[in-house]
Amino acid sequence: MASARKTLLTGLATFVAGAALWLFGGDIEIVVITPTKLGVVLMVIGGLEALYGLYKVTTRADR
């Protein structure tokens, strides 16, 4: 059960970090990456991980 909650919290933290980059990273210029695009990628990855963690929490609770 702890692993499922850990996955859920990690996904939410990644989503929040991506949202912060997407919202506030537009004024920053980095040669290799664009912070706003990296923020969108992190939001997608974090959202998928949070959904997987939620799935793990709900399926373990049914047993």
N, C-alpha and C positions, 0 to 999 in steps of 0.2 A: 504494500500500500504506500510506503514511503517513496518508492521509486516512481509511482504514478503521479503523486503530488509534486515530486521534484521535477518531473518532466513538464507538468502543467505550469509550475511557477517559472521554470527556465524559459518556456515558450512565451509566457506573458512578459517577462523581463526583456527578452529579445524583441518582442513586438513594440514595447514602450521605447526601447533604445532606437529602433528604426523610425518610429513616429517622431521622436525628438530630432533625429537627423533630417528627416523629411521636412519638418516644419521650420527648423532653425538653421539648417545647413546651406541655405541658398546663397548666402553672402560670402561663404568661404570658397576660395578657389584652390584646388589641389590639382597638380598636373596629371596624375595618373587616374584618379577616380573623382566622380562627382558625388558629393555627400547626399544630395537629394535622391539620386538613383540608388545609392547604397542603402539609404533609408527604406526605400520601397522594397528592395530585395530582402532586407532584414525583417520588414513587416510581414512579408509573405512567408518566410521561413519560420518566424516566430508564431504566426497564426497557425500554420500547419502543425508545428510542434505542440502548441497549446491544445489544438483539437485532438491530437493523438493522445496527449496526457489526459484530456477529458474522457476520451474513449476508454483508456485504461482504467481510470477511476470508476466509471460507470459499470464496466464489465466485471471488475473485481468485486464490486458491491453486490452484484446479483448472486454471486456464488455463496 
